[in-house]
Amino acid sequence: MHPWIGVGEADRRRILDELGLDSVDALFETVPAAVRTDRLDLPPAEDEGRLMASMRALSGRNTTAAAVPSFLGAGAYRHVQPSAVDAVLSRAEFFTSYTPYQPEISQGTLQAIFEFQTVIAGLAGLDVANASLYDGATALVEAALMSHRLLRAKRNTVVVAETVHPMYRRVLETYAGALGIAVVTVPPGEDGRTDPGRLAAAAGGDACCLVVQSPNFVGIVEDLPAVAEAAHGAGAMAVQVVAEAASLGILHGGGRFGFDIVCGEAQSLGLPLGFGGPHLGFFACREEHKRQMPGRLVGQTVDADGRRGFCLTLSTREQHIRRAKATSNICSNHGLMALAATVFMELLGGSGLRAMALGSHAAAEETKRRVLMLGDPWRLAYPIAPTFDEFLLVGPAPGEELARRAAEAGVFAGVPSRKWGGSWPDGLLVAATETTRAGEIRALVEVLGRIGR
Amino acid sequence: MSVPNDLRYTRTHEWVREEGDTVVVGITHYAQEQLGEVVYVELPEVGRTLDAGEELGTLESVKAVSEFFSPVAGEVAEVNERLDDEPGLVNDDPYGEGWLVKITVSGDGAELMDAAAYEAFLAEEGH
C-alpha cells in the first residue's frame, strides 16, 4: 500500500479480510444506527461565486464581538489584533499547523518556537516552557498528570479550586476518570477567593497537586504565595492555570511565588475570537521536572561549525520514541497559533504587554465604576476582592436572562456566571479590555439601566 | 565484548555482583553499546522494596529510552548518585563506576546466568 495514495478495492478487501469483516459497513457497526445516515440531504452543487455568496449570507447572520458593544470573556477575550500577525503567519514557510516531522530542516519554525518558549517561561516565572499545547483545558490536564507522575503515582487525587474554569474542570474530570485519579473540587470562600488551607486539607494527604486559576473564573486574583505554600506543606505540586494570559502583563506568573507548574490559555496573545477556537495552550515548569514535561521542546544548540541552531530536545519523553510510556499523548504542538502568539508578544514587547494589561485593567475598573453608579439592584458579587479585567455583576434577574435581554438590545453584556454551573452568585461575568471603547461602556450602562428599572 | 567471569547476568542485560547481603546491579557492556550515549539515568528511591523482575529505573540515551529491572527481590540500599551529573559512566565503565543500584536481598532472585551462559545467550539471540 502506498503511504499517501488512497486504497483501491483490492486493498480494502485485504484490510477487511485481515480484520475478519465482510464489509466496510460492518466496521462501523459500533456507531449507533440512529446517528448513521446513508444519504445526506444536500442541495445541488453550486459554482464558486454562488457558493461564496451564500456562505457569506449565512455567516452574516452571526453577530460578532467586534460588531457590537461586547463585554464577553470567561476564557476568551477580545484584545488588539495587529495586522502584522496574520501577515507573518500567512508566509508559506511558516504556514503549517504543526511542528514539522523532519524538524531540524525548518530552522525558522524551530527558532519561532524557541522564542515562544522563552517568552512563556519568562511570563510564567519558571525555567522551561514547551512548544505549546491545544488549549487551556488540555494544558491543565497535562499539569495534573505530570504532577501525578512526579509523585510516582502514589497520590491519586487532584484538588482543584471550583473557580478554575468549569470547562477546564470538565476536561480534567474526563481524563482523570479514565485513569482512576480522583478530582476533588473546593468552592471559593465568601470573598470569591480560594482558601489555601481548605484546598490543602481537601485530599487528606492524597493530593498530587493543588490547582488554582488566577485570575479565577469569577475574575479574582488568587493569593498565589499562600496557595504554593499550602501545596508544598501538603507534599503536593502547586499548579496555576491562567485563562486570561493578558493578566501576565502586570501580574507575576506563579513561578515567582513557588508554583511548580504554570499553564493555561494564550488566546489573548494574538489570537482572534473565533467560535471557540483555535486556542493555544501553554505550559511551563521547573528545570528539575523537565523530563516529566509533556509535549515538544525546542532547544538552542550549535552546529558542527559552531553556529547557533535549533533542534528538538528531550524527545525521548515523546510517543514516537517512548511509546506507551511517553509523558503525554501529545506529539505535536499548536505550531501556527504559537507562532501567532510569538509574533504578537515580540511586536508588543514587555512594555507593550504591560500597557495592554494596564489598559484592560483600567477599562474593567471604569466599567465597574460606571455600572455601580446605577445603584440598586446592581452590585458586585465580591466587592472587596481584587480583579484584573473581569468581574461578577449581579442584578435584578439571573445571568442568562440579563444576557439575553441585553443582547436583544444589541449589547453583549457578559457571560452568564452559571452557564456551566457553580456555587457563586448567578449574574454576569463582565470583561473589558484595552479594546473597550467609551461608547461601549455607555451602551452597557444604558441597557443595564433599562433592565434594572 | 566484555563479559566478566565474576558476575552473573539476566536476560534483560543487567549484571549482578554479590557483596554479602547486598547485590550491586548495572547494565552490561553489550546493553550500553546498544543504547548509545547515555544522557540521563532515573534511579529508584532508596528504601523502595522490590520484587524480582520489577522495573528499577530508566536509562535514556540520545536515541532511545530503556527500562532496567531488578534481578532480585529486596530493598534499594544505595543508588549511584554520581550518575546524576555523569550519566556517561554507564558507557565508559559499565561494570565499575557506572553501576546503578545496590539492593539488600530479601528473597530468591530470578534465575541468573553465569558469564558463559550469558555469552551463549547473546550468541543465540544473534548478537
Interface residues (C-beta under 8 A of the other chain):
Chain A: R291 T316 I321 R322 K325
Chain B: Y40 E42 E60 S61 K63 A64 V65 E67
